Amino acid sequence: MKTTLGIVTLSPQYEEAFTRELAKAASSYRLKVVRFTPFDLKPASNLIEGQTYTNGQGFVGAQFPIPDLIYDRCLYRHDAQSKKAKPIMEWLKKYPKTDFLNTSISNKMALFEQLRLLSSLQPYLPGCSLLKEPSDLINMVRASGAEGFCKMQPLSQQHAASTYFISFDRKSTFTVQLSSNQTITFSRASEMERWCKKYAGRYFLQFFNTNNQKELLFNEIRIFLMKDSQNQWKRMGIHTKSPAENSLLRYTQKSGPVIGFEHYLNKLQPHIKELLLDDIASIQASIPAYIDKTYSPCFEFAVDLLHTSEGRLFISNIRSKPGRSAFLKAYPEKEHQLIRTILEHAQSMKSQPKEVSYEQKSLHHRPTPHK
C-alpha cells in the first residue's frame, strides 16, 4: 500500500512543474503525490478537494483524505489570504494521523539572537533589533555613529514578503532599495520614520557596520542543505549572483544571472578565496546541529550570506522553506538529485518512530467539550 505525500502551497500554480516531476518519480518510492492549498480542506469531513497525480493524466481534480505526510511549501504574505491560511495549517499540524516533513521558523530575530550565543558564529552575525517604533531605525543609526547598511526583514517566515536594504551616511541621508531597480532616498529622519511606520512590530533590523564604501557592495551567496535518508545533513550546492555594476546594493539585483560557486571562487584573490572557504566550513559545521535541536522536523534549509569585496562574510538570512528556482538555474543537472532526496526522506519518515505519538497528538487535537 502506498503512502500519500501531500504538497501544500498557497497557490496551485506555485512550483507546478517541479511538483509534477516529483510526482512522476514518487511511485518508485511507494509514494503517491497529491497537491492542495489550505483552503481545499473541508473541516466537517476532514476531506480535501485537491489534485492527485496519475501516470498519463498528470494532476487531476480529486477528493481525498488528509495525507499521511505533508510537505509544507506555503509562503506567506501580510495579506488576507495568508491570515486565513495560517490557522488552517496550524490545525493540520495537530492532526493525529499526519506527519510533516518540515517546519517553519516563526521568529527570525529570535533565531539570530540564539545563534549569536555560539562563539563559532559570532563573527558572521550582524547586530539585530526589533522595529517596535518607526524611530528605532533612526536611533540605531545614531547610536552607531558611523556609516553603514541595514537590512529590514519580516520577523516570521514570510518569504513572499518584501525585504528592504537601507544604506545611510553621517548626514542622516537614507537610501532604501525597494526592488531590484528602484530606490528611494530620504534626506530627513522624519520622512524615514513615516515610511517605516507600517512595518513596525512585524519587521526586525540587521545592522552591518562597514569600514568603507567598497564594503557596501556585497555579493549574495546561498548554501542549500538537505537531509538524506539516513537523516544526515548534506550540502546540495552553493550558488551566487553575479552583481550588476554601479548599483547601490549590488546583491539585490534580481536580474543578475545565478552562477555556480566554483565560478565565483575562481574570480577571487587567493587569500580571500581561502578565507571564504574556511568561513563557510565553520558556518556549515555549526548551524545544522542548532536547527535540529530547535526546529524539528526540518529536512532542508538555506543560509544566505553577504560577502564583501574585502573578504568579510555575514549571515543575512536562514530559510526553512528555501526557493529552488535559483538553485536549479545554477545547477540544472541536480533536479533529479533534489527530487530523489525529498522522496527518500519522505519514505524514510514512514519507517521511523514518530517524534510525537499518535495519542499525544490526538489529545492535543480533540476539541474541548462543551460545558
N, C-alpha and C positions, 0 to 999 in steps of 0.2 A: 504494500500500500504506500502511495506517495505522500510525502509531507507537503503541505501547501505553504508557499512563501509569498507573502503579500507585500507589494511595493506601494507605499502610500506617499502621495505628493499632494500639494495644494491644487495643482493643475494637471489634468490628464496628459497634456502635451509636454510636460517637463521631462527631459531626458527620454523621450519616447523611443528614439532609435536605439539608444543603449539598452533600455529595458527590453526591447524586442529581441536583441541579440542575447541578452541574459536569459530570457525565457526559452529561446531556441536550444540553448545548451543545458538547460536545467534537467531535462529528462534523464540525462546520463548520470545525474547525481540523485536520482529518485526523488526529484522535487517537481512540484507543479507551481507555476508562477501565475499569480493574479495581480491586478493593479486596481487601485481605487483612491478616492480622496476621502478625507474625514466626513464630508457631507453626504457620502454614499451610504453611511451606516444608518440602519433603521433600528433605533434602540428598542422598540417594542418587541421585535422579533429576533434581535441580535443577528440579523442577516445584512448583507452588503449588496447593493446594486452597482456592481463594478464591471470589470472586464476580466476574462480568463483567456489564457493563451492555448491555442490548439495548433498542431502542425498542419500546414496547408491553408488555414484560415487566418492565422495571426491572432490578434486580440479581438474578441467579440464580446458584446454585452452579455452579462450573466448575473445570476443571483447566487450567492454562496455564503456559507457561514464565516465567521471571523477566522482568519487564517491561523495555522499553528505557529508560524513565525512571521514577524513583521519587520520590514526594513524601512525605517523612518527617513524619508527624504524631503520632509516638509521644511521649506524655507520661508520664514515668516516676515511680514512687514508690519508697520504700525498702521494697520487698517482694519476695517470691519470684518473682512473675510478671515484674517489671521486671528482676531479676537474670538471669532465664532469657532475656529478650528481647534484652538489650544485646549479648551476643556474636553472636547471630544477625544483628542489624543491622550489626555491625562486619564480619561475613563478607560480607553483601550489598554493603557499600560498596566491597569489594575485588573484587567480581565483574566480570570483564573487559568484558562486553558492556552494562553498565548504567551510566547516569549518574544522579546525584542532583540534584534541583532545589535542595536546601538542605542545610545542615549545622547542627549544634548547638553551643552554647557549652559546652565541657567544664569550665571553671573560671571561675565568675563573678568571684571575688575577683581573680584574675589580670587579667581584663579591666578591672576598675575601677582596679587599680594602674597599668596601662598608660595608661588614659585620663587619669589624673591627671598624666601627663607632658606632656599637651597643655595649654599655657598658656590656651588659649581655654575649656577645660572645667574647670579647677581650681576656679573659684568655685562650681561646681554639685555637686561630688563630695564626699560626706562621707568622713571617715577610715574605714578598714576594717581588720579584723584577723581572723585565723583563730581559731575557737573550738577550740583544741587541748585545753585542760583546762577543766573547769567553773569554775575560779577566774578564767579570763581575762576574763569579763564583769565580775566584781566589780573586778578590778584596773584595767580600762579606765575604769570609773566613778570609782574613787578617784583615778586619775591626772588625770581631767578637772577635778576639784574644783568641779563645777558641776551644776546640774540639767540634765536633757536627756532625750533619747529615743534609743532604739536599735532597729534593725531586724535581726532574725536570719533569714537565708535560706539555702537549700541552696547548696552550692558548685557543684553540677552542674545541668544543665538539667532539673530535676525539677519541671515546672510543676504537677504534681498534688500535690507535697509541700507541707506547711504552711509558711507564713512567719509569724513572730511579731513583734509590735510591743510594745516594752517601754519604759515611762516610769519614771523614778527621781528621787528627791529627795536632798537632802543628809543625810537621816536614814537612808539605806540602805533605803528602802522601795521595792520594785519591783512594778509592776503590769503584768501580761502579758495582752495581748489574744489569747485562744485562738481565738476565732471572732468572727463579726460581732456576736454578742450575749452573749458570755461572756468574763469577765475573771477573773484570779486574782491575789491580792496576797500578796507575801512580805515579812514585816517583818524577817527576818533573812537575812544573806548566806548562811549555811549552807543555808537552805531553798532559796534561789535556785540555789545550786550543785548541790544534789541534783536539782532539776528539769532543769538544763542537761546533766546527765551523759550522757544518751542521745543528745544531739546533737553531742557533742564529736568533732572530726575530720571531720565532714561538713557543718558549717554555718559561716558566717562572719558577722561583726558589722559593721554600719554605724553609726557614731556621729554623731548630729546634736546639736550644741551649740546650744541655743536661748537666746535672751536673756530671754524672759519666758513666762509661762503661755499667753498667746494663741498663741504660735508652736507650741505642741503640737497646735494644731487645724489640720490640713492638709486641703487638697483634693487629690484624685488626678487627674492629667491623663495621658492616653496619646496619644503621637504614633505613628501607624501608617504605615510606609513600605513600598513595594514597587518592584521594578524593572519597567520596561516592556519592550517587545520590542526596544528599542534599547539595553538594558542600562543605562538611566539611572534613578536613584532618583527616585521621585515620592511626594509625601505624599498618602496616600489620605484622611486625615482626622485630626482631633483630637477626642477626647471626654473628658468628665469625669463625676464622680459628684456628685450633689447630697448634701451631708453631712447626717446626722441631727444634731439639736441635742443638746447636753449629753452627748455620749458622750466617753469618754476619748480615743480617737483616731478622729476622725470619718471619716477617709478609709477606714477598714476596714469601714464599714457596707455590706455587700454588698446590703442591702435598699434602699439609696438608688437612685433612678432614674438611669439613664445619660442624660446630656444632651449635646447638641452644644456645641462650643466657643464658637460665637458667642453663645449664650445665656449662657454663663458669663462671657464677656468683658463683656457688657452690664451685669452686676451689679457690676463692679469700679470703683473710683475711677479717674479718667482717668490719673493718674500711675502707678498700679500696673498698669493695663492696658498702657500704653506700655512699661513696664519688662519685663513678662511677654513681650510680643511680640518685643522685642529679644533677650531671653534665649533664647527658643525658636528664633529665627533663627540665633543663634550656635551652639546645640546641633545644630540640623539641618545646619548647614554643616560641622561637624567630624566627627560620628560616622560617617556613611556611608563616607567615604574610609578610615577606620581599619578598619571592618568588612570592606570589600572586600579590604584588604591582609592581614587576619589570619584571616578566617573565610570561606574560599571553598570551595564555592559558597554564596552567600547571596543570596536574592532578596526576602526580606521580613524585617522585624524591627520591634519596637515599643520605644519608650523610655517608661518610666514615670517621671513627675515628681511631686514633692510640692511644693505651692505654699501658702505661709502667708498668713494674712490681712494680714500686714505686708509682703508682696510678695517674700519670699525664695523661691528656687526651688532644689530639689535633684533630682539624678538618682538614683532609688532602684533601678531595675532596667532591664535590657535583655534582651529576649526574642527569640530567633531562631525560635521557633515560637509566635507570638502567637495567643491565642484570638481568635475572630471574633464571638462572641455579643454582647459589649458594644458592639463597633463597629457591628454591624448593628442593635442597639437604638437607637443614636443616629442612624444613617443607613440605614434600611431600603431606601431608594431606591438605595443603592450596591451592592447584592448583585450585580447583573449586571456592573457595572464591576469588582468584585472577581474574579468568575469569569472575565471576559474577560482581565484582567491575568494571572491564573495560566495560562490556556490559551495566551495569546500568548507568554508567557515559555517555556513548555514547547515550543511549536512552534519558537521561535527557537533553542532549545538544540540541536535536531537538525541545524540548518543551520550551527552554529558548530563550529570545531575543538575537539576535546577538550583540556581542560587537562592531563590525564594520558593518555598514549597507550594504545592497546589493548595494545601489547607490554609497557609498564611495569606495567599492572595485571595482565596475565597472569602476569608473572614474580612479582609480589607475591602473587598468588592461588594459585600452584601449590603443592601440598603438598610438604613436604620428603621426599625419597626415603628409604626405609628402608635402614639400613646392614646 
